[in-house]
Amino acid sequence: MSQTIRVTHSPDSDDAFMFYALTAGKLDTGDLAYEHELSDIESLNQRALRGELQVSAVSIHAYAHLASRYALLASGSSMGDGYGPRLVARKPAPGDPRTALRGLRVGIPGTMTTAYLALQLYQPDCDVTVMAFDAIEDAVANGTVDVGLLIHEGQLTFGDQGLHLWADLGAWWMEDTGLPLPLGGNVVRRDFGPEVTTQIARDLKASITWALDHREEALAYASRFNRGIGEERTNTFVGMYVNHWTVDYGERGREAVRLLLARGHTAGIFPTPVQVEFVG
């Protein structure tokens, strides 16, 4: 008997790239059929918190609150390998950005994003304002906020508005821990049971490897979701977040997830330790 699985993910070029093979019917998925729904990452985080989603991209920060209901698939991660969410401002970076951030108004893309978790670990004493991720650059440029915390394509485009980089939180994390910063992952609801869960894990991994093996075709599809940043930047952005880490976290990737969530608990951001289970 066939079963339809709802897969939700962001309408971004990197997610479009990794899910292209499933979307376009390039894979034999047996008795499972996949329907795709696109929504911004913070909306997905909030919906997963309510248990509404079956298989979804979520922020690793959000997973700290989802672990009892969802397992983390071993494939589908977005890792900042020495790069990640960026803090930008109208003024050039001060000598000590971490200290200078205290008390400033910072636009953030959501309280469940890993970008915000990293900011809390980097400098918790900020006056944060939640806004749509794609409105933050303009908010910095027009003075609505002092500093913006940028994710997605904004990590590449902030200079177009004359904004200055204060800190790259992925670079800071790498310098501090020697590990990549785990930003997002794919989760599956635990009530599917082991057989269906294993097949979902296999199909999503196959979609990622297909895209990497057929990069030009998958990239052409992903470019439809690039928010006008052009082919060169799309290629760069997809390369940043769909790579060997996405095929499988590996031991270092798993260590990075556990350490990030452990530090969140130590800092009092999560009330209880997070038990991470990887599937696939």
C-alpha positions as CSV (number, residue, x, y, z in Angstrom):
1,M,0.0,0.0,0.0
2,S,1.4,3.4,-1.0
3,Q,1.9,6.1,1.6
4,T,2.3,9.8,1.0
5,I,4.9,11.6,3.0
6,R,4.7,15.4,3.4
7,V,8.2,17.0,3.3
8,T,8.5,20.7,4.2
9,H,11.5,22.8,3.7
10,S,12.6,26.4,3.0
11,P,12.1,28.0,-0.4
12,D,15.9,28.6,-0.7
13,S,18.3,27.6,-3.4
14,D,20.2,25.2,-1.1
15,D,17.1,23.3,0.0
16,A,15.7,23.3,-3.6
17,F,19.0,21.8,-4.7
18,M,19.0,19.0,-2.2
19,F,15.3,18.1,-2.7
20,Y,15.3,18.5,-6.5
21,A,15.5,14.7,-7.3
22,L,12.6,14.0,-5.1
23,T,10.6,16.9,-6.4
24,A,11.3,16.0,-10.0
25,G,10.6,12.3,-9.6
26,K,14.2,11.3,-10.4
27,L,14.2,8.5,-7.8
28,D,12.5,5.2,-7.3
29,T,10.9,5.6,-3.8
30,G,8.9,2.4,-3.9
31,D,5.6,2.6,-1.9
32,L,6.4,6.1,-0.6
33,A,5.2,9.2,-2.5
34,Y,6.5,12.6,-1.4
35,E,4.6,15.9,-1.4
36,H,6.6,19.1,-0.9
37,E,5.6,22.2,1.0
38,L,7.8,25.4,1.2
39,S,7.9,27.8,4.0
40,D,10.5,30.0,5.8
41,I,12.6,28.2,8.4
42,E,11.2,30.0,11.4
43,S,7.7,29.0,10.4
44,L,8.8,25.4,10.0
45,N,10.4,25.6,13.5
46,Q,7.2,26.8,15.1
47,R,5.0,24.3,13.2
48,A,7.4,21.4,14.2
49,L,7.1,22.6,17.8
50,R,3.3,22.0,17.5
51,G,4.0,18.5,15.9
52,E,2.3,19.5,12.7
53,L,5.0,18.3,10.3
54,Q,6.0,14.8,9.2
55,V,9.4,15.3,7.7
56,S,10.9,18.8,7.8
57,A,13.9,21.0,7.7
58,V,14.4,22.7,11.0
59,S,17.0,24.7,12.8
60,I,19.3,22.8,15.1
61,H,18.3,25.2,17.8
62,A,14.7,24.2,17.4
63,Y,15.6,20.5,17.6
64,A,16.5,21.0,21.2
65,H,12.8,21.4,21.8
66,L,11.7,18.7,19.3
67,A,13.9,15.7,20.3
68,S,11.1,13.9,22.1
69,R,8.9,13.9,19.1
70,Y,11.3,13.9,16.2
71,A,14.6,12.1,15.3
72,L,17.3,13.9,13.4
73,L,18.1,12.4,10.0
74,A,21.8,11.8,9.4
75,S,21.5,13.5,6.0
76,G,20.3,17.0,5.1
77,S,22.4,19.1,7.4
78,S,23.4,22.7,6.7
79,M,26.9,23.2,8.2
80,G,28.8,26.4,8.5
81,D,32.3,25.1,8.0
82,G,34.2,28.2,9.2
83,Y,31.4,30.5,8.1
84,G,27.8,31.1,9.1
85,P,25.3,33.7,10.2
86,R,26.8,37.2,10.0
87,L,26.4,40.3,12.2
88,V,26.5,43.4,10.0
89,A,26.0,47.1,10.7
90,R,26.2,50.5,8.9
91,K,29.3,51.4,10.8
92,P,32.7,49.6,10.3
93,A,33.4,46.9,12.9
94,P,34.8,48.1,16.2
95,G,37.9,46.6,17.7
96,D,35.9,44.3,19.9
97,P,32.5,43.6,18.3
98,R,31.5,41.1,21.0
99,T,31.7,43.8,23.7
100,A,30.3,46.5,21.4
101,L,27.1,44.5,20.8
102,R,26.0,44.9,24.4
103,G,22.8,46.8,24.5
104,L,22.5,47.3,20.8
105,R,19.3,46.7,18.8
106,V,19.9,43.5,16.8
107,G,17.5,42.3,14.1
108,I,17.2,38.5,14.3
109,P,15.4,36.0,11.9
110,G,13.6,34.2,14.7
111,T,14.0,33.0,18.2
112,M,14.3,29.3,17.2
113,T,16.9,29.8,14.6
114,T,20.4,28.5,15.2
115,A,21.7,32.0,14.2
116,Y,20.0,33.3,17.4
117,L,21.3,30.5,19.5
118,A,24.8,31.3,18.3
119,L,24.3,35.0,19.1
120,Q,23.1,34.1,22.6
121,L,26.3,32.2,23.1
122,Y,28.4,34.9,21.5
123,Q,26.8,37.9,23.3
124,P,23.6,37.4,25.2
125,D,23.2,41.1,26.3
126,C,21.6,42.4,23.1
127,D,18.2,44.1,22.6
128,V,16.8,41.7,19.9
129,T,14.0,42.4,17.4
130,V,12.4,39.5,15.5
131,M,11.8,40.2,11.9
132,A,11.6,38.4,8.5
133,F,15.0,37.2,7.5
134,D,14.8,39.0,4.2
135,A,13.9,42.3,5.8
136,I,17.0,42.5,8.1
137,E,19.4,44.1,5.7
138,D,17.0,46.9,4.9
139,A,16.3,47.4,8.6
140,V,20.0,47.9,9.3
141,A,20.4,50.2,6.3
142,N,17.6,52.4,7.4
143,G,18.5,52.5,11.0
144,T,15.5,50.5,12.4
145,V,18.1,48.3,14.1
146,D,21.8,48.9,14.9
147,V,23.0,45.4,13.8
148,G,21.5,42.7,11.7
149,L,21.9,38.9,12.1
150,L,21.9,37.6,8.5
151,I,21.1,34.1,7.3
152,H,20.6,32.6,3.8
153,E,21.7,34.7,0.9
154,G,22.1,37.8,3.1
155,Q,25.4,36.3,4.1
156,L,26.7,37.1,0.6
157,T,24.7,40.3,-0.3
158,F,25.1,42.6,2.7
159,G,28.0,44.5,1.1
160,D,25.6,45.6,-1.8
161,Q,24.0,48.0,0.6
162,G,27.3,49.3,2.0
163,L,26.9,47.3,5.2
164,H,30.0,46.2,7.2
165,L,30.7,42.8,8.7
166,W,31.1,42.8,12.5
167,A,31.4,39.1,13.1
168,D,30.9,35.8,11.4
169,L,29.4,33.5,14.0
170,G,30.4,30.4,12.1
171,A,34.0,31.6,12.0
172,W,33.9,32.4,15.7
173,W,32.5,28.9,16.5
174,M,35.2,27.2,14.5
175,E,37.9,29.3,16.2
176,D,36.4,28.5,19.6
177,T,35.7,24.7,19.1
178,G,37.5,23.6,16.0
179,L,34.2,22.3,14.7
180,P,31.7,23.4,12.0
181,L,28.5,25.2,13.2
182,P,25.5,23.0,12.7
183,L,22.8,25.4,11.5
184,G,19.9,23.2,10.2
185,G,18.9,19.6,9.7
186,N,16.0,17.4,8.5
187,V,13.8,15.7,11.1
188,V,11.3,12.9,10.9
189,R,8.4,12.3,13.3
190,R,9.1,9.3,15.5
191,D,5.6,7.8,15.1
192,F,6.3,6.5,11.6
193,G,8.1,3.5,13.0
194,P,11.5,2.1,12.0
195,E,10.7,0.6,8.6
196,V,9.2,3.8,7.1
197,T,11.7,6.0,8.9
198,T,14.6,4.0,7.4
199,Q,13.1,4.4,3.9
200,I,12.6,8.1,4.3
201,A,16.2,8.5,5.5
202,R,17.4,6.5,2.4
203,D,15.3,8.5,0.0
204,L,16.3,11.9,1.3
205,K,20.0,10.9,1.2
206,A,19.6,9.6,-2.3
207,S,18.1,13.0,-3.3
208,I,21.1,14.8,-2.0
209,T,23.7,12.5,-3.6
210,W,21.7,12.7,-6.9
211,A,21.9,16.5,-6.9
212,L,25.7,16.5,-6.1
213,D,26.2,14.0,-8.9
214,H,24.0,16.0,-11.4
215,R,25.0,19.4,-10.1
216,E,24.3,21.4,-13.3
217,E,20.8,20.2,-13.6
218,A,19.9,20.6,-9.9
219,L,21.6,24.0,-9.8
220,A,19.5,25.2,-12.7
221,Y,16.4,24.2,-10.7
222,A,17.7,25.7,-7.5
223,S,18.4,29.1,-9.3
224,R,14.6,29.6,-9.4
225,F,14.7,30.1,-5.7
226,N,17.8,32.4,-5.4
227,R,16.0,35.7,-4.7
228,G,17.7,37.4,-7.6
229,I,21.3,36.9,-6.5
230,G,22.5,35.6,-9.8
231,E,24.0,32.3,-11.0
232,E,27.5,32.9,-9.6
233,R,26.3,33.6,-6.1
234,T,23.7,30.8,-6.2
235,N,26.5,28.4,-7.1
236,T,28.6,29.7,-4.1
237,F,25.7,29.6,-1.7
238,V,24.6,26.1,-2.7
239,G,28.2,25.0,-2.3
240,M,28.4,26.4,1.2
241,Y,25.4,24.5,2.4
242,V,25.0,21.4,0.3
243,N,28.2,19.3,0.4
244,H,29.7,16.3,2.2
245,W,28.3,17.4,5.5
246,T,24.8,17.3,3.9
247,V,25.3,13.7,2.7
248,D,26.1,12.7,6.3
249,Y,27.1,14.6,9.5
250,G,30.0,12.2,10.1
251,E,31.6,12.0,13.5
252,R,32.7,15.6,13.6
253,G,29.3,16.8,12.5
254,R,27.6,14.8,15.2
255,E,30.1,16.1,17.8
256,A,29.3,19.6,16.7
257,V,25.5,19.1,17.1
258,R,26.0,17.6,20.6
259,L,28.4,20.3,21.7
260,L,26.2,23.2,20.4
261,L,23.2,21.9,22.2
262,A,25.2,21.1,25.4
263,R,26.5,24.7,25.4
264,G,23.0,25.9,25.0
265,H,22.0,23.9,28.1
266,T,25.0,25.1,30.1
267,A,24.1,28.7,29.2
268,G,20.6,28.2,30.5
269,I,18.9,28.5,27.1
270,F,17.6,24.9,27.3
271,P,16.2,23.8,30.6
272,T,17.2,20.2,30.2
273,P,20.1,18.4,28.4
274,V,19.2,17.3,24.8
275,Q,19.5,13.7,23.8
276,V,20.3,13.7,20.1
277,E,19.4,10.6,18.0
278,F,20.6,10.4,14.3
279,V,18.6,8.2,12.0
280,G,20.0,6.7,8.7
